[in-house]
Amino acid sequence: MLSPEEVYPLVQAWLIAMDLVGHRTAVAAVAHLVTALVLGQSLWTASLMRVVGSRLPVPARQRYRRVARAWTRPWLTPGWLTPRLVRAALALVTPKAAAEVLLVLDSVRCGRWEIFTVGIVWHGRVLVVGWAVLPYPWPKGQFTPTVCALLRQVAAAWPGGTRPHLVADRGFPSGPFFQTLRALGWGWTIRLRARDHVRCAAGELRPVRELLAGATVGHWRVWEQAQFGGGKGAVTATLVVGRGLLVLPRHQRGPGSLAARARQRQARDTHLRDKHPGQGPDASVETDAWVVLFTTHATWQSAVTTYRQRWATEGSYRDAQGGWDGQHGWGLERLVAGLSEQGRVERVVGLWALGALLQTWIGVQLRQTADPTAHAITAQWTTTGRLSVWAHGRFAFTDPSGALRPWLTTTLRAGADQIATAPPLPTTVPLRFPRRATPLQAVA
């Protein structure tokens, strides 16, 4: 296992290559935080302060205050960090010949806060590059404007040469949402709700629920030039309706896995029935299994294949919270649930995004390496071979044998060099800290 003194200069090289901050003191502060995160594997301040480096022994209270000061600085705010994350993520994960990059928009609720994220899909995980935070219950009239502002913020940092394709679940569709996507020039594959209204083949505007009456399990129906909404704000794209056959992986076909799946389905049905107490029966139980996609793809095969990759964000949320077993995650949910300031929540998410980018990239490189020593070490971590790239990165930083030290040092340096060769930040991106943290809406 590498020591903080060994990892810190390598992480600092990453942040310098990202043009994170111009002042060396600020770079050092963020580098210490990211180092403490990947070595301590926790977002909690108490965990970070035990790992954060210091040239001289200092009391625990002083270490705690040092970490706590980071939650008041603009280093980790979405307005400042999003352009740097977009540049670094595209340099690390996007092939030069790629014409389209898949993004996932989703949200995770942590106690009194709802966190909206936009991230790049990569090897079964999502690298968060933009985020926004709202208190829950959502303030009236703030949900859609916040989501649209988040998309515009990511678009403002997006370089030319590649086109984002956004995937999102059915909680997000609305007229302003699709108009924003059209104005940005993005592609999209968005799941619609049964109560959303569409116009198919120059017909009347009708709810999606009526289209499900003629749908067949295992088949997909396609309407080209379908419209979402009506009037001048209507948006045209392809409508795909259907329900694929359930195919389980081999390791999920045993009696225990089937029983767990049945319990999850029963809990989901109970949640849908109890979601709106005092109202009539909820039809979601009948419509929940059907998939209705509004997409810029021309075929149903492309739309369905793209939408399936949305589930990568669930794995990333699980990594940030409890991990694969509820005990080996970074503790995001419990930490954020106890916070009372929206700005601090944004900065915690910023640190998560930075740490996850570094750790996931290391995990991917470890999977693909031809180094025999690295292969011998990774073979000791699991009997099934089903570790995610995030888990590979976690074990690479925390492996007690120390045998990965040469490989990890060389790989981290190579990652910093790869980011340094990326195109510079757009001229519209500020290179100096604002005196006060810039709100999301102001940046967008």
C-alpha positions as CSV (number, residue, x, y, z in Angstrom):
1,M,0.0,0.0,0.0
2,L,1.3,3.4,-1.0
3,S,1.8,6.0,1.7
4,P,0.1,9.5,1.5
5,E,3.6,11.0,0.9
6,E,4.0,8.8,-2.2
7,V,0.5,9.3,-3.6
8,Y,0.3,13.1,-2.9
9,P,2.8,14.3,-5.6
10,L,1.2,12.0,-8.2
11,V,-2.3,13.3,-7.5
12,Q,-1.0,16.9,-7.5
13,A,0.4,16.2,-11.0
14,W,-3.1,15.2,-12.1
15,L,-4.7,18.4,-10.7
16,I,-2.0,20.6,-12.3
17,A,-2.6,18.9,-15.7
18,M,-6.4,19.5,-15.2
19,D,-5.7,23.3,-14.7
20,L,-7.7,22.9,-11.5
21,V,-6.4,26.0,-9.8
22,G,-3.6,28.4,-10.5
23,H,-2.4,29.0,-7.0
24,R,0.0,26.3,-5.7
25,T,-1.4,26.5,-2.1
26,A,-4.9,25.7,-3.4
27,V,-3.6,22.8,-5.6
28,A,-1.8,21.4,-2.6
29,A,-5.0,21.6,-0.5
30,V,-7.1,19.8,-3.1
31,A,-4.4,17.2,-3.7
32,H,-4.3,16.3,0.0
33,L,-8.1,15.8,0.0
34,V,-8.1,13.6,-3.0
35,T,-5.1,11.6,-1.7
36,A,-6.9,11.1,1.6
37,L,-10.1,10.0,-0.2
38,V,-8.5,7.3,-2.4
39,L,-6.3,6.0,0.5
40,G,-9.0,6.3,3.2
41,Q,-11.9,5.3,1.0
42,S,-14.4,7.6,2.8
43,L,-15.8,11.1,2.3
44,W,-16.3,11.6,6.0
45,T,-14.3,14.5,7.4
46,A,-13.0,12.4,10.3
47,S,-11.7,9.8,7.9
48,L,-10.1,12.4,5.6
49,M,-8.3,14.2,8.4
50,R,-6.7,10.9,9.6
51,V,-5.1,10.4,6.2
52,V,-4.4,13.9,5.0
53,G,-0.7,14.6,4.9
54,S,1.3,16.9,7.1
55,R,5.0,17.5,7.4
56,L,4.8,17.9,11.2
57,P,2.7,16.1,13.7
58,V,-0.4,18.2,14.5
59,P,-3.4,17.6,16.9
60,A,-6.5,15.9,15.5
61,R,-8.6,19.0,16.0
62,Q,-6.2,21.0,13.8
63,R,-6.4,18.4,11.1
64,Y,-10.2,18.4,11.3
65,R,-10.3,22.1,10.8
66,R,-8.0,21.9,7.9
67,V,-10.3,19.5,6.1
68,A,-13.4,21.4,7.1
69,R,-12.0,24.6,5.5
70,A,-12.2,22.9,2.1
71,W,-16.0,22.9,2.3
72,T,-16.0,26.7,2.3
73,R,-13.7,27.2,-0.7
74,P,-14.7,27.4,-4.4
75,W,-12.4,24.6,-5.5
76,L,-15.0,21.9,-5.6
77,T,-18.1,23.8,-6.7
78,P,-19.8,22.6,-9.9
79,G,-19.4,26.0,-11.6
80,W,-15.6,25.8,-11.2
81,L,-15.0,22.0,-11.4
82,T,-17.3,21.0,-14.3
83,P,-15.1,22.4,-17.2
84,R,-12.0,20.7,-15.7
85,L,-13.7,17.4,-15.2
86,V,-15.1,17.4,-18.8
87,R,-11.7,18.1,-20.2
88,A,-10.0,15.4,-18.1
89,A,-12.6,12.8,-18.6
90,L,-12.7,13.2,-22.3
91,A,-8.9,13.0,-22.5
92,L,-8.8,9.8,-20.5
93,V,-11.8,7.8,-21.7
94,T,-12.8,9.0,-25.2
95,P,-11.2,7.5,-28.3
96,K,-9.9,10.1,-30.7
97,A,-12.2,8.8,-33.5
98,A,-15.4,8.9,-31.3
99,A,-18.1,11.0,-32.8
100,E,-20.6,10.6,-29.9
101,V,-20.1,10.3,-26.2
102,L,-22.8,8.8,-24.0
103,L,-24.0,10.8,-21.0
104,V,-26.4,9.8,-18.3
105,L,-28.6,12.2,-16.3
106,D,-29.9,10.8,-13.1
107,S,-30.5,11.8,-9.4
108,V,-29.9,10.3,-6.0
109,R,-31.7,11.3,-2.8
110,C,-29.7,11.6,0.3
111,G,-31.9,12.6,3.2
112,R,-33.0,16.2,2.8
113,W,-31.1,16.6,-0.5
114,E,-31.6,15.6,-4.1
115,I,-28.4,15.4,-6.1
116,F,-28.6,15.6,-9.9
117,T,-25.7,14.3,-11.8
118,V,-24.5,14.2,-15.5
119,G,-21.7,11.7,-16.2
120,I,-19.9,9.9,-19.0
121,V,-20.6,6.1,-19.3
122,W,-17.4,4.1,-19.1
123,H,-16.8,0.4,-18.4
124,G,-20.1,0.0,-16.5
125,R,-19.6,3.1,-14.4
126,V,-20.4,6.8,-14.8
127,L,-17.7,9.5,-14.4
128,V,-19.6,12.5,-13.0
129,V,-18.7,15.8,-14.8
130,G,-21.7,18.0,-13.7
131,W,-24.1,18.1,-10.8
132,A,-26.7,20.2,-9.1
133,V,-28.3,20.0,-5.6
134,L,-31.9,20.8,-4.5
135,P,-33.4,20.4,-1.1
136,Y,-36.1,17.7,-0.8
137,P,-39.1,18.1,-1.0
138,W,-38.2,20.1,-4.1
139,P,-39.1,23.8,-4.0
140,K,-42.1,24.4,-6.3
141,G,-41.1,25.2,-9.8
142,Q,-37.4,24.5,-9.4
143,F,-37.0,20.9,-10.7
144,T,-37.0,21.5,-14.4
145,P,-35.1,24.8,-14.4
146,T,-32.3,23.2,-12.3
147,V,-32.0,20.3,-14.6
148,C,-32.0,22.5,-17.7
149,A,-29.4,24.8,-16.1
150,L,-27.2,21.7,-15.3
151,L,-27.3,20.6,-19.0
152,R,-26.4,24.0,-20.2
153,Q,-23.5,24.2,-17.8
154,V,-22.1,20.9,-19.1
155,A,-22.7,22.0,-22.7
156,A,-20.8,25.3,-22.1
157,A,-17.7,23.2,-21.1
158,W,-18.1,20.7,-23.9
159,P,-15.4,20.9,-26.7
160,G,-16.1,20.6,-30.3
161,G,-15.5,17.4,-32.3
162,T,-17.7,15.1,-30.2
163,R,-21.5,15.1,-29.7
164,P,-23.1,14.2,-26.4
165,H,-25.9,11.7,-26.4
166,L,-28.0,12.0,-23.2
167,V,-29.8,9.1,-21.6
168,A,-32.3,9.7,-18.8
169,D,-35.2,8.0,-17.0
170,R,-38.8,9.0,-17.0
171,G,-38.6,11.5,-14.2
172,F,-37.1,14.2,-16.4
173,P,-39.2,14.6,-19.6
174,S,-41.0,17.9,-20.1
175,G,-41.4,20.5,-22.9
176,P,-38.6,22.8,-21.6
177,F,-36.3,19.8,-21.1
178,F,-36.6,18.6,-24.7
179,Q,-36.4,22.2,-26.0
180,T,-33.1,22.6,-24.1
181,L,-31.7,19.4,-25.6
182,R,-32.7,20.6,-29.1
183,A,-31.1,24.0,-28.6
184,L,-27.9,22.4,-27.4
185,G,-27.7,20.1,-30.4
186,W,-27.4,17.0,-28.4
187,G,-28.8,13.5,-29.2
188,W,-31.0,11.9,-26.6
189,T,-32.7,8.7,-25.5
190,I,-35.3,9.5,-22.8
191,R,-37.8,7.2,-21.2
192,L,-41.3,8.7,-21.1
193,R,-44.0,8.2,-18.5
194,A,-47.4,6.7,-19.1
195,R,-49.1,10.1,-18.6
196,D,-46.9,12.0,-21.0
197,H,-48.6,13.1,-24.3
198,V,-47.3,12.4,-27.8
199,R,-48.5,12.7,-31.3
200,C,-47.7,9.7,-33.6
201,A,-47.9,9.8,-37.5
202,A,-49.7,13.1,-37.7
203,G,-52.5,11.8,-35.4
204,E,-54.0,13.4,-32.3
205,L,-52.1,14.2,-29.1
206,R,-52.8,11.4,-26.8
207,P,-51.2,9.9,-23.6
208,V,-48.5,7.2,-23.8
209,R,-50.7,4.9,-21.8
210,E,-53.0,4.4,-24.8
211,L,-50.1,3.2,-27.0
212,L,-49.4,0.3,-24.5
213,A,-52.8,-1.3,-25.4
214,G,-51.4,-2.6,-28.7
215,A,-47.9,-3.5,-27.4
216,T,-46.6,-7.1,-27.3
217,V,-44.0,-8.5,-25.0
218,G,-40.8,-9.2,-26.9
219,H,-41.6,-6.8,-29.8
220,W,-40.9,-3.2,-30.3
221,R,-43.0,-0.7,-32.2
222,V,-41.5,2.4,-33.8
223,W,-43.1,5.7,-34.8
224,E,-40.8,8.1,-36.8
225,Q,-41.4,11.8,-36.6
226,A,-43.4,11.5,-33.4
227,Q,-43.9,14.7,-31.4
228,F,-43.6,15.3,-27.7
229,G,-46.1,17.9,-26.5
230,G,-48.1,20.3,-28.8
231,G,-48.0,23.8,-30.2
232,K,-44.8,25.7,-31.0
233,G,-42.8,24.0,-28.3
234,A,-43.4,20.5,-29.7
235,V,-40.2,18.5,-30.3
236,T,-39.9,15.8,-33.0
237,A,-38.0,12.5,-32.6
238,T,-38.5,8.8,-32.9
239,L,-40.8,7.0,-30.5
240,V,-40.1,3.4,-29.4
241,V,-42.5,1.3,-27.4
242,G,-42.0,-2.2,-26.2
243,R,-40.9,-4.7,-23.6
244,G,-38.0,-7.0,-24.0
245,L,-37.7,-10.6,-22.7
246,L,-36.1,-11.0,-19.4
247,V,-32.7,-12.7,-19.7
248,L,-30.8,-13.2,-16.4
249,P,-27.0,-13.6,-16.1
250,R,-25.8,-17.1,-15.2
251,H,-24.8,-16.1,-11.7
252,Q,-28.4,-14.7,-11.0
253,R,-30.4,-17.8,-11.9
254,G,-30.1,-19.7,-8.6
255,P,-33.0,-20.0,-6.2
256,G,-31.5,-17.5,-3.8
257,S,-31.1,-14.8,-6.5
258,L,-34.6,-15.5,-7.8
259,A,-36.1,-15.2,-4.3
260,A,-34.3,-11.9,-3.8
261,R,-35.6,-10.6,-7.2
262,A,-39.1,-11.6,-6.2
263,R,-38.8,-9.7,-2.9
264,Q,-37.5,-6.6,-4.8
265,R,-40.5,-6.8,-7.2
266,Q,-42.9,-7.1,-4.3
267,A,-41.4,-4.2,-2.5
268,R,-41.5,-2.1,-5.7
269,D,-45.2,-2.9,-6.2
270,T,-46.0,-2.0,-2.6
271,H,-44.2,1.3,-3.1
272,L,-46.2,2.1,-6.2
273,R,-49.5,1.3,-4.4
274,D,-48.6,3.4,-1.4
275,K,-47.0,6.3,-3.3
276,H,-50.2,8.5,-3.3
277,P,-52.3,7.5,-0.2
278,G,-55.9,8.6,-0.3
279,Q,-56.0,8.6,-4.1
280,G,-57.4,6.1,-6.6
281,P,-55.4,2.9,-7.6
282,D,-52.1,3.8,-9.2
283,A,-51.8,2.3,-12.7
284,S,-48.0,2.3,-12.5
285,V,-48.1,-1.4,-11.5
286,E,-49.4,-2.3,-15.0
287,T,-47.3,0.2,-16.9
288,D,-44.0,0.1,-15.0
289,A,-42.6,-2.9,-16.9
290,W,-43.1,-1.3,-20.4
291,V,-40.4,0.9,-21.9
292,V,-41.4,4.0,-24.0
293,L,-38.4,5.8,-25.4
294,F,-38.2,9.2,-27.1
295,T,-35.0,9.2,-29.0
296,T,-32.9,10.7,-31.8
297,H,-31.8,7.3,-32.8
298,A,-33.3,6.0,-36.1
299,T,-33.8,2.4,-35.0
300,W,-35.3,0.7,-32.0
301,Q,-32.2,-1.5,-31.6
302,S,-29.9,1.5,-31.1
303,A,-32.4,3.2,-28.8
304,V,-32.8,0.1,-26.5
305,T,-29.1,-0.7,-26.5
306,T,-28.3,2.9,-25.5
307,Y,-31.0,3.1,-22.8
308,R,-29.7,-0.1,-21.2
309,Q,-26.4,1.7,-20.4
310,R,-28.3,4.1,-18.1
311,W,-27.9,1.5,-15.3
312,A,-24.2,2.3,-15.1
313,T,-25.2,5.3,-12.9
314,E,-26.8,3.0,-10.4
315,G,-23.4,1.2,-9.8
316,S,-21.7,4.6,-9.4
317,Y,-24.2,5.7,-6.8
318,R,-23.8,2.4,-5.0
319,D,-20.0,2.9,-4.9
320,A,-20.4,6.4,-3.5
321,Q,-22.8,5.2,-0.8
322,G,-22.5,1.7,0.8
323,G,-20.4,-0.1,-1.8
324,W,-21.2,-3.6,-3.2
325,D,-22.0,-5.0,0.3
326,G,-23.1,-1.9,2.1
327,Q,-19.8,-1.5,4.0
328,H,-17.1,-0.7,1.4
329,G,-18.5,2.5,-0.1
330,W,-17.5,6.1,0.5
331,G,-20.5,7.0,2.8
332,L,-22.0,9.7,0.6
333,E,-25.6,9.2,1.6
334,R,-25.1,9.2,5.4
335,L,-22.7,12.2,5.2
336,V,-24.9,14.3,3.0
337,A,-28.1,13.5,4.9
338,G,-26.7,15.2,8.0
339,L,-25.6,18.4,6.2
340,S,-27.7,21.6,6.4
341,E,-25.9,23.8,3.8
342,Q,-26.4,23.3,0.1
343,G,-22.9,24.7,-0.7
344,R,-21.2,22.1,1.4
345,V,-23.3,19.3,-0.3
346,E,-22.1,20.6,-3.7
347,R,-18.4,20.5,-2.5
348,V,-18.7,17.0,-1.1
349,V,-20.1,15.8,-4.5
350,G,-17.2,17.6,-6.2
351,L,-14.7,15.7,-4.1
352,W,-16.5,12.4,-5.0
353,A,-16.4,13.3,-8.7
354,L,-12.6,14.0,-8.6
355,G,-11.8,10.9,-6.5
356,A,-14.0,8.6,-8.7
357,L,-12.4,9.8,-11.9
358,L,-9.0,8.9,-10.5
359,Q,-9.9,5.6,-9.0
360,T,-12.1,4.4,-11.9
361,W,-9.3,5.2,-14.4
362,I,-6.8,3.2,-12.3
363,G,-9.3,0.3,-12.2
364,V,-9.7,0.2,-15.9
365,Q,-5.9,0.4,-16.5
366,L,-5.5,-2.5,-14.0
367,R,-7.9,-4.6,-15.9
368,Q,-6.2,-4.0,-19.2
369,T,-2.6,-4.1,-18.2
370,A,-0.2,-6.8,-19.4
371,D,2.0,-6.6,-16.3
372,P,2.3,-10.1,-14.9
373,T,2.8,-8.9,-11.4
374,A,-0.4,-6.8,-11.5
375,H,-2.3,-9.9,-12.8
376,A,-1.0,-12.0,-10.0
377,I,-2.1,-9.5,-7.4
378,T,-5.6,-8.9,-8.9
379,A,-6.2,-12.7,-9.0
380,Q,-6.1,-12.7,-5.2
381,W,-9.0,-10.3,-4.8
382,T,-12.0,-12.3,-5.9
383,T,-12.9,-15.9,-6.8
384,T,-15.6,-14.9,-9.3
385,G,-13.8,-12.2,-11.3
386,R,-16.8,-9.9,-11.1
387,L,-15.2,-6.9,-9.5
388,S,-16.1,-3.5,-11.0
389,V,-13.5,-1.1,-12.3
390,W,-14.2,1.1,-9.3
391,A,-13.5,-1.8,-6.9
392,H,-10.3,-2.7,-8.9
393,G,-9.2,0.9,-8.3
394,R,-10.1,0.7,-4.6
395,F,-8.0,-2.5,-4.1
396,A,-5.1,-1.1,-6.1
397,F,-4.8,1.9,-3.7
398,T,-5.4,-0.2,-0.5
399,D,-3.6,-3.5,-1.3
400,P,-1.4,-4.2,1.7
401,S,1.3,-6.2,-0.1
402,G,2.8,-3.1,-1.7
403,A,3.6,-5.2,-4.9
404,L,1.6,-2.8,-7.0
405,R,3.7,0.2,-6.0
406,P,5.9,0.4,-9.2
407,W,2.9,-0.2,-11.5
408,L,0.6,2.3,-9.7
409,T,3.3,5.0,-9.7
410,T,4.0,4.7,-13.4
411,T,0.3,4.5,-14.3
412,L,-0.6,7.6,-12.3
413,R,2.2,9.6,-14.1
414,A,0.9,8.4,-17.5
415,G,-2.6,9.6,-16.6
416,A,-1.4,13.0,-15.7
417,D,0.6,13.2,-19.0
418,Q,-2.5,12.1,-21.0
419,I,-4.6,14.9,-19.4
420,A,-1.9,17.5,-20.1
421,T,-2.1,16.8,-23.8
422,A,-5.8,17.5,-23.9
423,P,-7.1,20.7,-25.7
424,P,-7.0,23.8,-23.4
425,L,-10.1,24.9,-21.5
426,P,-12.6,27.1,-23.5
427,T,-11.8,30.8,-23.3
428,T,-15.1,31.4,-21.6
429,V,-14.0,29.3,-18.6
430,P,-12.6,31.5,-15.7
431,L,-9.0,30.8,-14.7
432,R,-9.1,32.6,-11.4
433,F,-11.3,32.0,-8.4
434,P,-14.4,34.3,-8.1
435,R,-14.6,36.1,-4.8
436,R,-17.8,34.3,-4.1
437,A,-18.9,30.9,-5.3
438,T,-20.8,31.2,-8.6
439,P,-24.3,29.8,-8.5
440,L,-25.3,27.2,-11.0
441,Q,-27.9,29.3,-12.8
442,A,-25.4,32.2,-13.2
443,V,-22.8,30.0,-14.8
444,A,-25.3,28.3,-17.1
